Amino acid sequence: MTKRYDSNKVKALVHKIYKAYGFTEEQSAAVAETLIYTDLHGIASHGVQRMVMYDHFIQNGKIRVKSQPKIVKETDVSAVVDANFGLGQLNGIYSMNIAIKKAKEHGVGIVTTKRSGHYGIAGYYANMAADQGLIGLSSTNSRPAMLPTHATQAFVGTNPIAFAMPAKPHNFIYDAATTTVPQGKIEVYRKLGKDLPALWVAKDGDQEINDYHDTADLDALRDPMSNIGLTPLGGVTEETGSHKGFGLGVIVEVFTSILSLGNTSTEITPEDLSVGPCQSFIAIDPAIFGDVNQIVKRFSDYLQQIRELPAIPGKKIYVAGDKEALAYEDRKQNGMIIDDKTLAEVTGIADRLGVDYGSLEMN
């Protein structure tokens, strides 16, 4: 079951929880902002739902509260960052800010970051650049989750790609895993007791799993040596385009782990404290190509033409960012949506840390 809650109250609670962990006031505010931003934009899989996983990693030392990211190699347009196993959101903000600064000074900024942590939605960091008039891209690798085409064992991560660019009436923000669905969405469906759509999860390479009651199989998704995995974009056969999602996942691996000389997806495990995901952050100043206002206007006009195309009866055409903008308006006014199990996880963390939270419901 889900209910509506006051986003400001939930943000204040998240802020207090991260302060209780030992993060600074500024760091705690940044983490709360990224998580609530995610839920307000309708992406329940990567908002406060993820706090229980971060809590586990903080407790077992995989996330190190006092760690600080640092640049280990740098040019005018690029940098390699060692995140030192700090919280992924803080590493992401630090790294994208470097890329943005370089783009404003030199037209392009490319940062690749290693030994990081789960950083939430890739789109948040791409949109940091778009909010400053730049084109932004961000990607991350992750523990093995994707079944490469024809493989019976997961090897590639969900490896999302995010792209953001200024446009009217709101930024264009594309953010998608290179698997058919991210791991977090599986977790949300299980919490809600919903069967999984076809071809989200496969066994032995081609047998679909969709019964959420099948606890053993779905638990095996977290075991990289099992025969269960998420399908690439395109499903499980080349005829439906499986190789395309698989190929995109490998490209993400290049910009994250290969260029940074960090850990590839297949080397990452939740319990090994010596390994961590890698991320990439790219900012591009459209001014290096021409008049920025004209570029943004042309892009905005193009997107509007797509929205106005003839649609299937009863359906509406959206471009990337439209649904999230609508979700933000709704949730900001009427409250963010949290399922009962996630709320219990978050308040349980607060209780253990001695954080008072009171009522989180809308007034």
Buried (B, 14 or more C-beta within 10 A) or exposed (E): EBBBBBBEBBBBBBBBBBBBBEBEEEBBBBBBBBBBBBBBBBBBBBBBBBBBBBBEBBEEEBBBBEBEBEBEEEEEBBBBBBBBBBBBBBBBBBBBBBBBBBBBEBBBBBBBBBBBBBBBBBBBBBBBBBEBBBBBBBBBBBBBBBBBBEBBBBBBBBBBBBBBBBBEEBBBBBBBBBBBBBBBBBBBBBBBEEEBEEBBBBBEBBEBBBEBEBEEBBEBBBBBEBBBBBBBBBBBBEEBBBBBBBBBBBBBBEBBBBBBEBBBBBBBBBEEBEBBBBBBBBBBBBBEEEEBEEBBEEBBEEBEEEEEEEEEEEEEEBBBBBBBBBBBEBBEEEBBBBBEBBBEBBBEBBEEBEBEBEEBEBE
